[in-house]
C-alpha cells in the first residue's frame, strides 16, 4: 500500500494527478491517517491524506466536501464508497461483497 500526504505548508497540488487508474484510491479529508496495516490491500490501494489547513478548508467548503470525509475511488473512476467516518472493516466488506475480491 502506498500512502501520500499533501503537506499543509507545501505548494498547491492537483490531487487528480496523484490518482492511479490502475488502483483503488482512498482519499481522506480532515481525518487522521489510519494505523499501519489497517488497510492491508497489498498493491490494490493508494491512500491520499488531505490535511486540514485554511487553504484546504476553504476549497473543500467551496466544492461542498464535508470534513471529515472519505472517498474510495475505483480504478474506473467511480466513487465506490464514501462517508464521514472511515472504518477499515467497512472498506474490507465493500471490497469483498461488492467487488468479490478476497483480501
Gaussian input, Z-matrix of N, CA and C with variables (Angstrom, degrees):
# hf/3-21g

backbone

0 1
 N
 C     1     B1
 C     2     B2     1     A1
 N     3     B3     2     A2     1     D1
 C     4     B4     3     A3     2     D2
 C     5     B5     4     A4     3     D3
 N     6     B6     5     A5     4     D4
 C     7     B7     6     A6     5     D5
 C     8     B8     7     A7     6     D6
 N     9     B9     8     A8     7     D7
 C    10    B10     9     A9     8     D8
 C    11    B11    10    A10     9     D9
 N    12    B12    11    A11    10    D10
 C    13    B13    12    A12    11    D11
 C    14    B14    13    A13    12    D12
 N    15    B15    14    A14    13    D13
 C    16    B16    15    A15    14    D14
 C    17    B17    16    A16    15    D15
 N    18    B18    17    A17    16    D16
 C    19    B19    18    A18    17    D17
 C    20    B20    19    A19    18    D18
 N    21    B21    20    A20    19    D19
 C    22    B22    21    A21    20    D20
 C    23    B23    22    A22    21    D21
 N    24    B24    23    A23    22    D22
 C    25    B25    24    A24    23    D23
 C    26    B26    25    A25    24    D24
 N    27    B27    26    A26    25    D25
 C    28    B28    27    A27    26    D26
 C    29    B29    28    A28    27    D27
 N    30    B30    29    A29    28    D28
 C    31    B31    30    A30    29    D29
 C    32    B32    31    A31    30    D30
 N    33    B33    32    A32    31    D31
 C    34    B34    33    A33    32    D32
 C    35    B35    34    A34    33    D33
 N    36    B36    35    A35    34    D34
 C    37    B37    36    A36    35    D35
 C    38    B38    37    A37    36    D36
 N    39    B39    38    A38    37    D37
 C    40    B40    39    A39    38    D38
 C    41    B41    40    A40    39    D39
 N    42    B42    41    A41    40    D40
 C    43    B43    42    A42    41    D41
 C    44    B44    43    A43    42    D42
 N    45    B45    44    A44    43    D43
 C    46    B46    45    A45    44    D44
 C    47    B47    46    A46    45    D45
 N    48    B48    47    A47    46    D46
 C    49    B49    48    A48    47    D47
 C    50    B50    49    A49    48    D48
 N    51    B51    50    A50    49    D49
 C    52    B52    51    A51    50    D50
 C    53    B53    52    A52    51    D51
 N    54    B54    53    A53    52    D52
 C    55    B55    54    A54    53    D53
 C    56    B56    55    A55    54    D54
 N    57    B57    56    A56    55    D55
 C    58    B58    57    A57    56    D56
 C    59    B59    58    A58    57    D57
 N    60    B60    59    A59    58    D58
 C    61    B61    60    A60    59    D59
 C    62    B62    61    A61    60    D60
 N    63    B63    62    A62    61    D61
 C    64    B64    63    A63    62    D62
 C    65    B65    64    A64    63    D63
 N    66    B66    65    A65    64    D64
 C    67    B67    66    A66    65    D65
 C    68    B68    67    A67    66    D66
 N    69    B69    68    A68    67    D67
 C    70    B70    69    A69    68    D68
 C    71    B71    70    A70    69    D69
 N    72    B72    71    A71    70    D70
 C    73    B73    72    A72    71    D71
 C    74    B74    73    A73    72    D72
 N    75    B75    74    A74    73    D73
 C    76    B76    75    A75    74    D74
 C    77    B77    76    A76    75    D75
 N    78    B78    77    A77    76    D76
 C    79    B79    78    A78    77    D77
 C    80    B80    79    A79    78    D78
 N    81    B81    80    A80    79    D79
 C    82    B82    81    A81    80    D80
 C    83    B83    82    A82    81    D81
 N    84    B84    83    A83    82    D82
 C    85    B85    84    A84    83    D83
 C    86    B86    85    A85    84    D84
 N    87    B87    86    A86    85    D85
 C    88    B88    87    A87    86    D86
 C    89    B89    88    A88    87    D87
 N    90    B90    89    A89    88    D88
 C    91    B91    90    A90    89    D89
 C    92    B92    91    A91    90    D90
 N    93    B93    92    A92    91    D91
 C    94    B94    93    A93    92    D92
 C    95    B95    94    A94    93    D93
 N    96    B96    95    A95    94    D94
 C    97    B97    96    A96    95    D95
 C    98    B98    97    A97    96    D96
 N    99    B99    98    A98    97    D97
 C   100   B100    99    A99    98    D98
 C   101   B101   100   A100    99    D99
 N   102   B102   101   A101   100   D100
 C   103   B103   102   A102   101   D101
 C   104   B104   103   A103   102   D102
 N   105   B105   104   A104   103   D103
 C   106   B106   105   A105   104   D104
 C   107   B107   106   A106   105   D105
 N   108   B108   107   A107   106   D106
 C   109   B109   108   A108   107   D107
 C   110   B110   109   A109   108   D108
 N   111   B111   110   A110   109   D109
 C   112   B112   111   A111   110   D110
 C   113   B113   112   A112   111   D111
 N   114   B114   113   A113   112   D112
 C   115   B115   114   A114   113   D113
 C   116   B116   115   A115   114   D114
 N   117   B117   116   A116   115   D115
 C   118   B118   117   A117   116   D116
 C   119   B119   118   A118   117   D117
 N   120   B120   119   A119   118   D118
 C   121   B121   120   A120   119   D119
 C   122   B122   121   A121   120   D120
 N   123   B123   122   A122   121   D121
 C   124   B124   123   A123   122   D122
 C   125   B125   124   A124   123   D123
 N   126   B126   125   A125   124   D124
 C   127   B127   126   A126   125   D125
 C   128   B128   127   A127   126   D126
 N   129   B129   128   A128   127   D127
 C   130   B130   129   A129   128   D128
 C   131   B131   130   A130   129   D129
 N   132   B132   131   A131   130   D130
 C   133   B133   132   A132   131   D131
 C   134   B134   133   A133   132   D132
 N   135   B135   134   A134   133   D133
 C   136   B136   135   A135   134   D134
 C   137   B137   136   A136   135   D135
 N   138   B138   137   A137   136   D136
 C   139   B139   138   A138   137   D137
 C   140   B140   139   A139   138   D138
 N   141   B141   140   A140   139   D139
 C   142   B142   141   A141   140   D140
 C   143   B143   142   A142   141   D141
 N   144   B144   143   A143   142   D142
 C   145   B145   144   A144   143   D143
 C   146   B146   145   A145   144   D144
 N   147   B147   146   A146   145   D145
 C   148   B148   147   A147   146   D146
 C   149   B149   148   A148   147   D147
 N   150   B150   149   A149   148   D148
 C   151   B151   150   A150   149   D149
 C   152   B152   151   A151   150   D150
 N   153   B153   152   A152   151   D151
 C   154   B154   153   A153   152   D152
 C   155   B155   154   A154   153   D153
 N   156   B156   155   A155   154   D154
 C   157   B157   156   A156   155   D155
 C   158   B158   157   A157   156   D156
 N   159   B159   158   A158   157   D157
 C   160   B160   159   A159   158   D158
 C   161   B161   160   A160   159   D159
 N   162   B162   161   A161   160   D160
 C   163   B163   162   A162   161   D161
 C   164   B164   163   A163   162   D162
 N   165   B165   164   A164   163   D163
 C   166   B166   165   A165   164   D164
 C   167   B167   166   A166   165   D165
 N   168   B168   167   A167   166   D166
 C   169   B169   168   A168   167   D167
 C   170   B170   169   A169   168   D168
 N   171   B171   170   A170   169   D169
 C   172   B172   171   A171   170   D170
 C   173   B173   172   A172   171   D171
 N   174   B174   173   A173   172   D172
 C   175   B175   174   A174   173   D173
 C   176   B176   175   A175   174   D174
 N   177   B177   176   A176   175   D175
 C   178   B178   177   A177   176   D176
 C   179   B179   178   A178   177   D177
 N   180   B180   179   A179   178   D178
 C   181   B181   180   A180   179   D179
 C   182   B182   181   A181   180   D180
 N   183   B183   182   A182   181   D181
 C   184   B184   183   A183   182   D182
 C   185   B185   184   A184   183   D183
 N   186   B186   185   A185   184   D184
 C   187   B187   186   A186   185   D185
 C   188   B188   187   A187   186   D186
 N   189   B189   188   A188   187   D187
 C   190   B190   189   A189   188   D188
 C   191   B191   190   A190   189   D189
 N   192   B192   191   A191   190   D190
 C   193   B193   192   A192   191   D191
 C   194   B194   193   A193   192   D192
 N   195   B195   194   A194   193   D193
 C   196   B196   195   A195   194   D194
 C   197   B197   196   A196   195   D195
 N   198   B198   197   A197   196   D196
 C   199   B199   198   A198   197   D197
 C   200   B200   199   A199   198   D198
 N   201   B201   200   A200   199   D199
 C   202   B202   201   A201   200   D200
 C   203   B203   202   A202   201   D201
 N   204   B204   203   A203   202   D202
 C   205   B205   204   A204   203   D203
 C   206   B206   205   A205   204   D204
 N   207   B207   206   A206   205   D205
 C   208   B208   207   A207   206   D206
 C   209   B209   208   A208   207   D207
 N   210   B210   209   A209   208   D208
 C   211   B211   210   A210   209   D209
 C   212   B212   211   A211   210   D210
 N   213   B213   212   A212   211   D211
 C   214   B214   213   A213   212   D212
 C   215   B215   214   A214   213   D213
 N   216   B216   215   A215   214   D214
 C   217   B217   216   A216   215   D215
 C   218   B218   217   A217   216   D216
 N   219   B219   218   A218   217   D217
 C   220   B220   219   A219   218   D218
 C   221   B221   220   A220   219   D219
 N   222   B222   221   A221   220   D220
 C   223   B223   222   A222   221   D221
 C   224   B224   223   A223   222   D222
 N   225   B225   224   A224   223   D223
 C   226   B226   225   A225   224   D224
 C   227   B227   226   A226   225   D225
 N   228   B228   227   A227   226   D226
 C   229   B229   228   A228   227   D227
 C   230   B230   229   A229   228   D228
 N   231   B231   230   A230   229   D229
 C   232   B232   231   A231   230   D230
 C   233   B233   232   A232   231   D231
 N   234   B234   233   A233   232   D232
 C   235   B235   234   A234   233   D233
 C   236   B236   235   A235   234   D234
 N   237   B237   236   A236   235   D235
 C   238   B238   237   A237   236   D236
 C   239   B239   238   A238   237   D237
 N   240   B240   239   A239   238   D238
 C   241   B241   240   A240   239   D239
 C   242   B242   241   A241   240   D240
 N   243   B243   242   A242   241   D241
 C   244   B244   243   A243   242   D242
 C   245   B245   244   A244   243   D243
 N   246   B246   245   A245   244   D244
 C   247   B247   246   A246   245   D245
 C   248   B248   247   A247   246   D246
 N   249   B249   248   A248   247   D247
 C   250   B250   249   A249   248   D248
 C   251   B251   250   A250   249   D249
 N   252   B252   251   A251   250   D250
 C   253   B253   252   A252   251   D251
 C   254   B254   253   A253   252   D252
 N   255   B255   254   A254   253   D253
 C   256   B256   255   A255   254   D254
 C   257   B257   256   A256   255   D255
 N   258   B258   257   A257   256   D256
 C   259   B259   258   A258   257   D257
 C   260   B260   259   A259   258   D258
 N   261   B261   260   A260   259   D259
 C   262   B262   261   A261   260   D260
 C   263   B263   262   A262   261   D261
 N   264   B264   263   A263   262   D262
 C   265   B265   264   A264   263   D263
 C   266   B266   265   A265   264   D264
 N   267   B267   266   A266   265   D265
 C   268   B268   267   A267   266   D266
 C   269   B269   268   A268   267   D267
 N   270   B270   269   A269   268   D268
 C   271   B271   270   A270   269   D269
 C   272   B272   271   A271   270   D270
 N   273   B273   272   A272   271   D271
 C   274   B274   273   A273   272   D272
 C   275   B275   274   A274   273   D273
 N   276   B276   275   A275   274   D274
 C   277   B277   276   A276   275   D275
 C   278   B278   277   A277   276   D276
 N   279   B279   278   A278   277   D277
 C   280   B280   279   A279   278   D278
 C   281   B281   280   A280   279   D279
 N   282   B282   281   A281   280   D280
 C   283   B283   282   A282   281   D281
 C   284   B284   283   A283   282   D282
 N   285   B285   284   A284   283   D283
 C   286   B286   285   A285   284   D284
 C   287   B287   286   A286   285   D285
 N   288   B288   287   A287   286   D286
 C   289   B289   288   A288   287   D287
 C   290   B290   289   A289   288   D288
 N   291   B291   290   A290   289   D289
 C   292   B292   291   A291   290   D290
 C   293   B293   292   A292   291   D291
 N   294   B294   293   A293   292   D292
 C   295   B295   294   A294   293   D293
 C   296   B296   295   A295   294   D294
 N   297   B297   296   A296   295   D295
 C   298   B298   297   A297   296   D296
 C   299   B299   298   A298   297   D297
 N   300   B300   299   A299   298   D298
 C   301   B301   300   A300   299   D299
 C   302   B302   301   A301   300   D300
 N   303   B303   302   A302   301   D301
 C   304   B304   303   A303   302   D302
 C   305   B305   304   A304   303   D303
 N   306   B306   305   A305   304   D304
 C   307   B307   306   A306   305   D305
 C   308   B308   307   A307   306   D306

   B1=1.4402
   B2=1.5171
   B3=1.2954
   B4=1.4599
   B5=1.5166
   B6=1.2996
   B7=1.4548
   B8=1.5095
   B9=1.3051
   B10=1.4550
   B11=1.5119
   B12=1.2897
   B13=1.4532
   B14=1.5154
   B15=1.3082
   B16=1.4514
   B17=1.5244
   B18=1.3089
   B19=1.4575
   B20=1.5142
   B21=1.3425
   B22=1.4559
   B23=1.5230
   B24=1.3130
   B25=1.4604
   B26=1.5237
   B27=1.3054
   B28=1.4612
   B29=1.5186
   B30=1.3011
   B31=1.4558
   B32=1.5238
   B33=1.3156
   B34=1.4558
   B35=1.5220
   B36=1.3443
   B37=1.4561
   B38=1.5112
   B39=1.3175
   B40=1.4514
   B41=1.5249
   B42=1.3216
   B43=1.4605
   B44=1.5235
   B45=1.3183
   B46=1.4578
   B47=1.5249
   B48=1.3237
   B49=1.4640
   B50=1.5236
   B51=1.3291
   B52=1.4611
   B53=1.5289
   B54=1.3263
   B55=1.4572
   B56=1.5173
   B57=1.3141
   B58=1.4576
   B59=1.5165
   B60=1.3140
   B61=1.4626
   B62=1.5249
   B63=1.3149
   B64=1.4681
   B65=1.5267
   B66=1.3266
   B67=1.4660
   B68=1.5208
   B69=1.3218
   B70=1.4551
   B71=1.5213
   B72=1.3221
   B73=1.4574
   B74=1.5205
   B75=1.3193
   B76=1.4525
   B77=1.5209
   B78=1.3389
   B79=1.4539
   B80=1.5154
   B81=1.3318
   B82=1.4633
   B83=1.5229
   B84=1.3048
   B85=1.4658
   B86=1.5189
   B87=1.3305
   B88=1.4618
   B89=1.5173
   B90=1.3057
   B91=1.4637
   B92=1.5143
   B93=1.2978
   B94=1.4535
   B95=1.5261
   B96=1.3317
   B97=1.4754
   B98=1.5270
   B99=1.2974
   B100=1.4541
   B101=1.5216
   B102=1.3376
   B103=1.4698
   B104=1.5238
   B105=1.3042
   B106=1.4695
   B107=1.5263
   B108=1.3135
   B109=1.4589
   B110=1.5187
   B111=1.3420
   B112=1.4649
   B113=1.5259
   B114=1.3042
   B115=1.4593
   B116=1.5191
   B117=1.3088
   B118=1.4550
   B119=1.5211
   B120=1.3193
   B121=1.4469
   B122=1.5232
   B123=1.3092
   B124=1.4532
   B125=1.5126
   B126=1.3205
   B127=1.4632
   B128=1.5302
   B129=1.3405
   B130=1.4615
   B131=1.5220
   B132=1.3394
   B133=1.4577
   B134=1.5171
   B135=1.3228
   B136=1.4622
   B137=1.5277
   B138=1.3244
   B139=1.4638
   B140=1.5223
   B141=1.3374
   B142=1.4570
   B143=1.5224
   B144=1.3155
   B145=1.4642
   B146=1.5270
   B147=1.3258
   B148=1.4590
   B149=1.5294
   B150=1.3324
   B151=1.4662
   B152=1.5238
   B153=1.3152
   B154=1.4584
   B155=1.5123
   B156=1.2993
   B157=1.4595
   B158=1.5259
   B159=1.3085
   B160=1.4698
   B161=1.5316
   B162=1.3221
   B163=1.4685
   B164=1.5265
   B165=1.3281
   B166=1.4674
   B167=1.5244
   B168=1.3361
   B169=1.4625
   B170=1.5219
   B171=1.3253
   B172=1.4672
   B173=1.5266
   B174=1.3258
   B175=1.4628
   B176=1.5273
   B177=1.3256
   B178=1.4649
   B179=1.5263
   B180=1.3294
   B181=1.4664
   B182=1.5308
   B183=1.3228
   B184=1.4660
   B185=1.5240
   B186=1.3236
   B187=1.4662
   B188=1.5339
   B189=1.3273
   B190=1.4707
   B191=1.5195
   B192=1.3310
   B193=1.4609
   B194=1.5198
   B195=1.3364
   B196=1.4606
   B197=1.5270
   B198=1.3177
   B199=1.4658
   B200=1.5137
   B201=1.2898
   B202=1.4654
   B203=1.5306
   B204=1.3179
   B205=1.4578
   B206=1.5243
   B207=1.3282
   B208=1.4652
   B209=1.5154
   B210=1.3238
   B211=1.4576
   B212=1.5244
   B213=1.3205
   B214=1.4618
   B215=1.5247
   B216=1.3291
   B217=1.4619
   B218=1.5260
   B219=1.3215
   B220=1.4644
   B221=1.5273
   B222=1.3227
   B223=1.4678
   B224=1.5283
   B225=1.3406
   B226=1.4686
   B227=1.5251
   B228=1.3394
   B229=1.4500
   B230=1.5138
   B231=1.3179
   B232=1.4549
   B233=1.5199
   B234=1.3316
   B235=1.4596
   B236=1.5204
   B237=1.3218
   B238=1.4548
   B239=1.5076
   B240=1.3271
   B241=1.4615
   B242=1.5160
   B243=1.3191
   B244=1.4595
   B245=1.5202
   B246=1.3113
   B247=1.4500
   B248=1.5125
   B249=1.3198
   B250=1.4609
   B251=1.5149
   B252=1.3164
   B253=1.4669
   B254=1.5186
   B255=1.3149
   B256=1.4588
   B257=1.5162
   B258=1.3215
   B259=1.4571
   B260=1.5223
   B261=1.3257
   B262=1.4644
   B263=1.5266
   B264=1.3225
   B265=1.4608
   B266=1.5179
   B267=1.3209
   B268=1.4556
   B269=1.5165
   B270=1.3145
   B271=1.4650
   B272=1.5226
   B273=1.3324
   B274=1.4729
   B275=1.5281
   B276=1.3296
   B277=1.4711
   B278=1.5226
   B279=1.3326
   B280=1.4645
   B281=1.5273
   B282=1.3205
   B283=1.4608
   B284=1.5240
   B285=1.3292
   B286=1.4697
   B287=1.5249
   B288=1.3406
   B289=1.4579
   B290=1.5163
   B291=1.3120
   B292=1.4672
   B293=1.5210
   B294=1.3315
   B295=1.4605
   B296=1.5248
   B297=1.3312
   B298=1.4560
   B299=1.5279
   B300=1.3370
   B301=1.4593
   B302=1.5268
   B303=1.3003
   B304=1.4634
   B305=1.5172
   B306=1.3179
   B307=1.4576
   B308=1.5170
   A1=108.32
   A2=116.21
   A3=121.04
   A4=108.60
   A5=116.80
   A6=121.00
   A7=108.73
   A8=115.33
   A9=119.54
   A10=108.24
   A11=115.20
   A12=119.79
   A13=107.81
   A14=114.70
   A15=120.41
   A16=106.24
   A17=116.56
   A18=121.45
   A19=109.36
   A20=115.78
   A21=120.88
   A22=112.30
   A23=118.00
   A24=120.28
   A25=112.32
   A26=117.35
   A27=120.93
   A28=112.53
   A29=114.89
   A30=121.65
   A31=110.16
   A32=116.90
   A33=121.48
   A34=109.21
   A35=115.50
   A36=121.08
   A37=109.78
   A38=116.33
   A39=122.31
   A40=107.36
   A41=117.30
   A42=121.63
   A43=111.25
   A44=117.94
   A45=120.41
   A46=112.25
   A47=117.61
   A48=119.85
   A49=111.27
   A50=117.41
   A51=121.13
   A52=113.03
   A53=117.24
   A54=120.19
   A55=110.62
   A56=114.74
   A57=121.78
   A58=108.94
   A59=117.26
   A60=119.46
   A61=111.94
   A62=117.13
   A63=120.71
   A64=111.59
   A65=116.96
   A66=122.53
   A67=109.40
   A68=115.06
   A69=120.27
   A70=106.18
   A71=117.16
   A72=122.46
   A73=108.14
   A74=115.99
   A75=121.86
   A76=107.58
   A77=115.66
   A78=120.84
   A79=108.30
   A80=115.46
   A81=122.23
   A82=108.96
   A83=116.74
   A84=122.78
   A85=109.25
   A86=116.07
   A87=120.34
   A88=114.43
   A89=117.77
   A90=121.92
   A91=109.27
   A92=114.27
   A93=119.98
   A94=108.78
   A95=116.99
   A96=118.52
   A97=110.18
   A98=115.78
   A99=120.72
   A100=110.56
   A101=116.37
   A102=118.25
   A103=110.57
   A104=115.66
   A105=121.63
   A106=109.61
   A107=116.75
   A108=121.97
   A109=115.18
   A110=118.44
   A111=120.78
   A112=111.89
   A113=116.63
   A114=121.55
   A115=108.67
   A116=116.70
   A117=121.39
   A118=109.91
   A119=115.84
   A120=122.61
   A121=110.81
   A122=115.98
   A123=119.24
   A124=110.56
   A125=115.85
   A126=121.22
   A127=112.62
   A128=117.94
   A129=120.80
   A130=113.74
   A131=117.65
   A132=120.99
   A133=112.61
   A134=115.53
   A135=123.31
   A136=106.60
   A137=117.27
   A138=121.82
   A139=108.92
   A140=115.30
   A141=122.62
   A142=108.13
   A143=117.35
   A144=122.67
   A145=108.06
   A146=116.38
   A147=122.22
   A148=106.71
   A149=117.85
   A150=120.56
   A151=112.22
   A152=114.29
   A153=119.54
   A154=108.37
   A155=115.80
   A156=123.11
   A157=105.93
   A158=118.78
   A159=120.07
   A160=114.35
   A161=118.07
   A162=120.32
   A163=110.42
   A164=117.13
   A165=120.32
   A166=110.96
   A167=116.84
   A168=120.61
   A169=111.41
   A170=116.75
   A171=120.95
   A172=111.21
   A173=116.81
   A174=120.36
   A175=111.22
   A176=118.15
   A177=120.89
   A178=110.70
   A179=117.33
   A180=120.34
   A181=109.93
   A182=116.83
   A183=120.77
   A184=111.62
   A185=117.42
   A186=120.97
   A187=112.23
   A188=115.80
   A189=124.14
   A190=114.01
   A191=116.13
   A192=121.17
   A193=106.69
   A194=117.28
   A195=119.61
   A196=111.74
   A197=114.60
   A198=120.79
   A199=108.15
   A200=118.16
   A201=127.05
   A202=110.23
   A203=115.15
   A204=121.20
   A205=109.32
   A206=114.78
   A207=120.24
   A208=108.59
   A209=115.02
   A210=122.24
   A211=107.90
   A212=115.76
   A213=121.38
   A214=106.71
   A215=115.76
   A216=122.19
   A217=108.32
   A218=115.08
   A219=119.85
   A220=110.09
   A221=118.11
   A222=120.34
   A223=113.83
   A224=117.64
   A225=120.06
   A226=112.51
   A227=117.31
   A228=121.82
   A229=115.57
   A230=118.60
   A231=121.68
   A232=110.76
   A233=116.26
   A234=121.45
   A235=106.85
   A236=115.99
   A237=120.71
   A238=112.73
   A239=115.76
   A240=120.48
   A241=107.24
   A242=116.32
   A243=119.27
   A244=108.86
   A245=116.15
   A246=121.00
   A247=110.31
   A248=114.89
   A249=119.92
   A250=112.61
   A251=117.73
   A252=120.90
   A253=109.04
   A254=115.74
   A255=120.78
   A256=110.55
   A257=115.36
   A258=122.35
   A259=107.21
   A260=115.59
   A261=120.58
   A262=111.10
   A263=118.13
   A264=121.25
   A265=112.48
   A266=117.40
   A267=121.29
   A268=111.85
   A269=116.23
   A270=120.05
   A271=109.44
   A272=117.23
   A273=119.98
   A274=110.88
   A275=117.62
   A276=121.18
   A277=110.97
   A278=116.68
   A279=120.58
   A280=110.36
   A281=116.23
   A282=120.79
   A283=111.15
   A284=117.22
   A285=118.80
   A286=112.13
   A287=119.11
   A288=121.15
   A289=113.36
   A290=117.91
   A291=120.71
   A292=113.02
   A293=115.84
   A294=119.67
   A295=112.49
   A296=115.61
   A297=121.77
   A298=112.45
   A299=114.97
   A300=120.36
   A301=108.10
   A302=116.51
   A303=119.46
   A304=109.29
   A305=114.45
   A306=120.26
   A307=109.27
   D1=129.27
   D2=176.09
   D3=-102.28
   D4=135.73
   D5=178.35
   D6=-122.00
   D7=142.66
   D8=175.56
   D9=-132.11
   D10=150.96
   D11=178.06
   D12=-134.12
   D13=129.36
   D14=175.90
   D15=-81.61
   D16=121.26
   D17=-176.22
   D18=-75.45
   D19=131.97
   D20=-175.90
   D21=-60.40
   D22=-31.93
   D23=-177.22
   D24=-97.65
   D25=4.24
   D26=-177.61
   D27=-83.63
   D28=-176.72
   D29=178.84
   D30=-70.79
   D31=155.25
   D32=177.02
   D33=-64.37
   D34=138.65
   D35=179.68
   D36=-130.73
   D37=150.82
   D38=173.48
   D39=-90.09
   D40=111.97
   D41=-177.12
   D42=-59.75
   D43=-33.69
   D44=-178.01
   D45=-61.61
   D46=-26.47
   D47=177.44
   D48=-69.79
   D49=-21.79
   D50=-179.66
   D51=-88.11
   D52=-16.76
   D53=-176.01
   D54=-76.02
   D55=138.74
   D56=179.41
   D57=-100.80
   D58=135.18
   D59=177.24
   D60=-90.18
   D61=9.84
   D62=175.56
   D63=-116.41
   D64=5.30
   D65=-179.08
   D66=-135.39
   D67=163.04
   D68=166.40
   D69=-77.59
   D70=142.65
   D71=178.79
   D72=-122.50
   D73=120.83
   D74=177.60
   D75=-103.77
   D76=117.37
   D77=-178.39
   D78=-107.42
   D79=123.32
   D80=-179.08
   D81=-109.15
   D82=119.68
   D83=177.77
   D84=-106.52
   D85=118.45
   D86=175.25
   D87=63.83
   D88=24.94
   D89=178.70
   D90=-117.49
   D91=155.82
   D92=175.57
   D93=-71.28
   D94=143.43
   D95=174.43
   D96=-59.06
   D97=149.57
   D98=179.14
   D99=-73.15
   D100=151.07
   D101=175.14
   D102=-60.07
   D103=148.59
   D104=179.51
   D105=-53.55
   D106=130.51
   D107=177.82
   D108=86.43
   D109=-5.93
   D110=-178.47
   D111=-66.40
   D112=-28.23
   D113=-179.20
   D114=-124.09
   D115=64.14
   D116=-176.42
   D117=-82.95
   D118=88.31
   D119=-179.97
   D120=-111.36
   D121=17.99
   D122=-178.28
   D123=63.35
   D124=-135.25
   D125=-177.45
   D126=-90.75
   D127=10.48
   D128=-177.73
   D129=-80.79
   D130=-19.58
   D131=-168.10
   D132=-126.83
   D133=135.99
   D134=171.36
   D135=-116.09
   D136=133.00
   D137=179.97
   D138=-111.31
   D139=131.59
   D140=-179.73
   D141=-122.51
   D142=118.05
   D143=-178.84
   D144=-101.82
   D145=120.55
   D146=177.41
   D147=-104.68
   D148=109.87
   D149=-174.54
   D150=-75.33
   D151=159.56
   D152=173.29
   D153=-77.77
   D154=129.91
   D155=170.73
   D156=-160.53
   D157=164.23
   D158=-174.90
   D159=-56.99
   D160=-40.30
   D161=-179.26
   D162=-67.70
   D163=-48.47
   D164=178.43
   D165=-62.32
   D166=-44.55
   D167=-178.98
   D168=-58.75
   D169=-42.67
   D170=-179.47
   D171=-64.47
   D172=-45.54
   D173=-178.60
   D174=-68.16
   D175=-40.88
   D176=178.98
   D177=-65.23
   D178=-38.44
   D179=176.35
   D180=-64.51
   D181=-40.04
   D182=-179.61
   D183=-60.73
   D184=-40.54
   D185=-178.56
   D186=-95.89
   D187=9.56
   D188=174.27
   D189=60.30
   D190=43.20
   D191=171.74
   D192=-99.61
   D193=117.33
   D194=-176.95
   D195=-71.88
   D196=155.93
   D197=173.60
   D198=-125.58
   D199=133.17
   D200=-2.69
   D201=-77.67
   D202=155.29
   D203=173.73
   D204=-159.83
   D205=166.87
   D206=176.42
   D207=-144.41
   D208=153.02
   D209=178.66
   D210=-139.47
   D211=125.94
   D212=174.02
   D213=-99.67
   D214=110.82
   D215=-177.92
   D216=-96.56
   D217=123.86
   D218=179.15
   D219=-74.38
   D220=162.63
   D221=178.19
   D222=-58.94
   D223=-24.88
   D224=178.20
   D225=-83.48
   D226=3.57
   D227=175.31
   D228=92.57
   D229=-5.50
   D230=179.18
   D231=-84.37
   D232=151.19
   D233=173.90
   D234=-79.21
   D235=117.85
   D236=-179.54
   D237=-88.55
   D238=-32.48
   D239=-174.79
   D240=-156.45
   D241=140.80
   D242=175.92
   D243=-152.74
   D244=164.59
   D245=178.91
   D246=174.11
   D247=-171.68
   D248=-179.86
   D249=-103.81
   D250=-21.93
   D251=-178.80
   D252=-127.42
   D253=109.67
   D254=-177.40
   D255=-78.68
   D256=129.46
   D257=172.61
   D258=-128.14
   D259=124.82
   D260=-176.74
   D261=-56.66
   D262=-36.88
   D263=179.92
   D264=-62.44
   D265=-35.85
   D266=178.10
   D267=-66.65
   D268=-39.53
   D269=177.99
   D270=-67.99
   D271=-43.19
   D272=177.85
   D273=-60.30
   D274=-42.46
   D275=178.54
   D276=-61.71
   D277=-44.11
   D278=178.70
   D279=-58.92
   D280=-48.13
   D281=-177.42
   D282=-63.07
   D283=-41.99
   D284=-177.29
   D285=-78.12
   D286=-40.80
   D287=-175.50
   D288=-83.09
   D289=-43.48
   D290=-175.45
   D291=-86.16
   D292=-33.47
   D293=-175.95
   D294=-104.50
   D295=-8.95
   D296=179.38
   D297=58.13
   D298=38.38
   D299=175.49
   D300=-106.82
   D301=136.40
   D302=175.94
   D303=-98.44
   D304=124.56
   D305=-178.13
   D306=-127.35

